[in-house]
Amino acid sequence: MEFIEDGGIWKACYDSDRELYTAETWGKGVNELWEITKETFDLITLPDVTEEEAIKLIRTEGRCLLKNVCDRCGLPYSVILDSDYKELCPWSKMKPDFPVWGEALTDGAVEFFDSQKSNRAQRRAKRKQRLG
């Protein structure tokens, strides 16, 4: 596995055995795991890309797998957007740190929020498996 990180606010991993790119981001009140593309991985490693630009690229181009939120706007919570996050990011020590949203709430949020459109196909497939 090849790792890159910058400034202590993000870390990315390339798993050559699986041709898989993933990342972890830390920010004020939110920590997230992501699946990213090779293109995003390559862009965030460019020398002229700032920490803020790298975070923006990961968050806009990536697919969020797990999110821990403690932003002082309410009670802290965790959202597991892809239950396979441990298999996709075995290198990460991140886990749900707060009460976890239920499947129905997570499915609803993924369907409602445009920012979660990259999670719709896998959430729909897993919901179909769950409901039979």
C-alpha positions as CSV (number, residue, x, y, z in Angstrom):
1,M,0.0,0.0,0.0
2,E,1.2,3.5,-0.9
3,F,0.3,6.3,1.5
4,I,0.3,10.1,1.1
5,E,-0.7,12.7,3.5
6,D,-0.5,16.4,4.1
7,G,-0.8,18.7,7.0
8,G,-2.5,16.2,9.3
9,I,-5.9,16.9,7.7
10,W,-6.0,14.2,5.1
11,K,-4.4,10.9,4.3
12,A,-4.8,8.8,1.1
13,C,-4.0,5.2,0.2
14,Y,-3.4,3.4,-3.0
15,D,-3.9,-0.4,-2.7
16,S,-2.1,-1.9,-5.7
17,D,-3.4,-5.4,-5.0
18,R,-7.0,-4.2,-5.5
19,E,-6.4,-1.1,-7.7
20,L,-8.3,0.8,-5.0
21,Y,-7.8,4.4,-3.9
22,T,-9.2,5.6,-0.5
23,A,-8.8,8.5,1.8
24,E,-9.5,9.8,5.3
25,T,-10.1,13.4,6.1
26,W,-10.3,15.4,9.3
27,G,-11.8,18.7,9.8
28,K,-13.6,20.9,12.3
29,G,-16.3,18.7,13.7
30,V,-16.2,16.0,11.0
31,N,-14.0,13.0,10.2
32,E,-14.7,10.9,7.0
33,L,-13.5,7.9,5.0
34,W,-13.7,8.1,1.3
35,E,-13.3,6.0,-1.8
36,I,-11.5,8.1,-4.5
37,T,-10.4,7.7,-8.0
38,K,-6.9,7.4,-9.4
39,E,-7.4,10.9,-10.9
40,T,-8.2,12.4,-7.6
41,F,-5.3,10.6,-5.9
42,D,-3.0,11.9,-8.6
43,L,-4.3,15.5,-8.3
44,I,-3.9,15.7,-4.6
45,T,-0.3,14.6,-4.8
46,L,0.6,17.5,-7.1
47,P,3.1,19.9,-5.4
48,D,1.0,23.0,-6.0
49,V,-2.2,21.7,-4.6
50,T,-3.0,23.2,-1.2
51,E,-4.4,21.3,1.8
52,E,-7.8,23.0,1.3
53,E,-7.8,22.1,-2.4
54,A,-7.0,18.5,-1.7
55,I,-9.8,18.2,0.9
56,K,-12.2,19.8,-1.6
57,L,-11.2,17.4,-4.3
58,I,-11.6,14.4,-2.0
59,R,-15.0,15.6,-0.8
60,T,-16.4,16.6,-4.2
61,E,-15.0,13.8,-6.3
62,G,-15.0,10.9,-3.7
63,R,-17.7,8.6,-2.4
64,C,-18.1,8.9,1.4
65,L,-18.0,5.6,3.2
66,L,-18.2,6.7,6.9
67,K,-18.7,10.0,8.6
68,N,-18.4,11.1,12.3
69,V,-19.9,14.4,13.0
70,C,-19.5,16.5,16.2
71,D,-20.0,20.0,15.0
72,R,-21.7,21.6,18.0
73,C,-24.9,22.1,16.0
74,G,-26.5,19.2,17.8
75,L,-25.7,15.9,19.3
76,P,-22.7,14.0,17.7
77,Y,-23.5,11.2,15.3
78,S,-22.0,8.7,12.9
79,V,-23.2,7.7,9.5
80,I,-22.1,4.4,7.9
81,L,-22.8,5.1,4.2
82,D,-21.1,1.8,3.0
83,S,-21.0,-1.1,5.5
84,D,-17.9,-2.4,3.7
85,Y,-15.8,0.6,4.9
86,K,-13.5,-1.7,6.9
87,E,-12.8,-3.9,3.9
88,L,-12.3,-0.9,1.6
89,C,-10.0,0.9,4.2
90,P,-8.3,-1.8,6.3
91,W,-5.5,0.7,6.9
92,S,-7.7,3.2,8.7
93,K,-8.3,3.1,12.5
94,M,-11.5,5.2,12.0
95,K,-14.7,3.7,13.3
96,P,-18.1,5.0,14.2
97,D,-17.4,7.1,17.3
98,F,-21.0,8.3,18.1
99,P,-24.5,6.9,17.9
100,V,-25.0,5.5,14.3
101,W,-27.9,6.6,12.1
102,G,-30.2,3.7,11.3
103,E,-30.4,2.1,7.8
104,A,-33.7,3.8,6.9
105,L,-32.5,7.3,7.9
106,T,-29.2,6.7,6.0
107,D,-31.0,5.4,2.9
108,G,-33.4,8.4,3.0
109,A,-30.5,10.9,3.3
110,V,-28.6,9.2,0.4
111,E,-31.7,9.4,-1.8
112,F,-32.5,13.1,-0.7
113,F,-29.1,14.8,-0.7
114,D,-27.4,15.4,-4.1
115,S,-24.0,15.2,-2.4
116,Q,-24.7,11.5,-1.8
117,K,-25.6,10.5,-5.3
118,S,-22.4,8.4,-5.6
119,N,-23.7,6.2,-2.8
120,R,-27.2,5.5,-4.3
121,A,-26.4,2.4,-6.3
122,Q,-24.6,0.6,-3.5
123,R,-27.2,1.6,-0.9
124,R,-30.1,0.5,-3.1
125,A,-28.4,-2.9,-3.8
126,K,-27.8,-3.4,-0.1
127,R,-31.3,-2.4,0.8
128,K,-32.7,-4.9,-1.7
129,Q,-30.5,-7.6,-0.1
130,R,-31.7,-6.6,3.4
131,L,-35.4,-6.5,2.5
132,G,-35.2,-9.6,0.3
